[in-house]
Amino acid sequence: MRFGGKGRKSGRMEKKQREYLFDNYKVLLIVLVVIGHFIEPCYDQNPFLYELKWGIVAFHMPAFIFVSGYFSKKVPSVRKLISGLVIPYFVYEVIYYLLYTLILDKETELYFTRPKFTLWYLMALCVWRLAAPAVKKLPYHMPILLAAGLAVGLVGIGNFLSVPRIVFFFPFFMAGMEFDSACLARFRNWKGYLGALTIMGSMAVLLFTDNYHHRLSVKVFYGRYSYEELGLAWAEGILVRVICYVISFILIYLFMLVLPSEKKPYSYLGERTMAVYIFHGLIYSCLKYSSPILGSVRSNGESILLILFCLALVWGVSRKPFVRLTDKIAHLV
């Protein structure tokens, strides 16, 4: 808020300056979301895609949820939640159902309690925004949330109401809510930049040289599956999940030190991630269930072409017609 030259309050508040660091962060994350989904049918057929898939899942959704929490510091009204999340969830569930049954001839039913594909995030975001203000008042709420995230892996709930994912990812949302971006200033310098790159480079080398993770499934980062479903004994499952939490949190903060904080030509995409998130899922479903093309990617050349396609897709579905449509659905009431 600014004041007039003679100390009088300006007649209108200036629009709050955008935090381009988080816009740029969201651009990176939505690109990784798209790539992560489109390489799903083929990542185990190419060594580079295999390790890339591990790198993506270790970071992209925890970071996306962290950023969502950061922008959820203000307690939303119930009306806003219903308009912006609940109604869109039901609309997109119907759209997916019609796409699967009428166009792709895929057997499914209209399970509003079992979100289809990417729609679990809308349900989870609604729950987190409703629950976070109350949870935040609990003493030691972060240790409690982390313990719950570990404990939920002991039971096989399935995809009902996305409960396992909501519980598993809740610590990232809460950490984002409580994060103060002002503390970044002391670390965003050349020393912090080089230190972050060194740690990230070391983690990348470890990823490409470690053999233990080859015994595991990338689904250990999904939060959806119990330890038994992942083929892990409960003790090993808890240990693996603890390591997943540590890796994800480290990467979340490191990327905040290396990403640009100023406006870039691509920064506007950070305002359009919902359109990309929704429409890339519909396009992916069409390709996955109507064509073998995604599952046939094997060579490095084909892998690069697939990644380039993902980049083009992010640009394509971030155009204004798609953004306007998602905005309209989010403002039906």
Secondary structure as GFF3:
##gff-version 3
##sequence-region A 1 333
A	DSSP	alpha_helix	20	38	.	.	.	ID=ss1
A	DSSP	three_ten_helix	43	45	.	.	.	ID=ss2
A	DSSP	alpha_helix	47	57	.	.	.	ID=ss3
A	DSSP	alpha_helix	60	70	.	.	.	ID=ss4
A	DSSP	alpha_helix	78	81	.	.	.	ID=ss5
A	DSSP	pi_helix	82	86	.	.	.	ID=ss6
A	DSSP	alpha_helix	87	98	.	.	.	ID=ss7
A	DSSP	pi_helix	99	103	.	.	.	ID=ss8
A	DSSP	three_ten_helix	117	119	.	.	.	ID=ss9
A	DSSP	alpha_helix	120	136	.	.	.	ID=ss10
A	DSSP	alpha_helix	141	151	.	.	.	ID=ss11
A	DSSP	three_ten_helix	152	154	.	.	.	ID=ss12
A	DSSP	three_ten_helix	160	162	.	.	.	ID=ss13
A	DSSP	alpha_helix	163	177	.	.	.	ID=ss14
A	DSSP	three_ten_helix	181	184	.	.	.	ID=ss15
A	DSSP	alpha_helix	190	209	.	.	.	ID=ss16
A	DSSP	three_ten_helix	212	215	.	.	.	ID=ss17
A	DSSP	three_ten_helix	218	221	.	.	.	ID=ss18
A	DSSP	alpha_helix	234	258	.	.	.	ID=ss19
A	DSSP	three_ten_helix	267	271	.	.	.	ID=ss20
A	DSSP	alpha_helix	273	290	.	.	.	ID=ss21
A	DSSP	three_ten_helix	294	296	.	.	.	ID=ss22
A	DSSP	alpha_helix	300	316	.	.	.	ID=ss23
A	DSSP	alpha_helix	320	329	.	.	.	ID=ss24
###
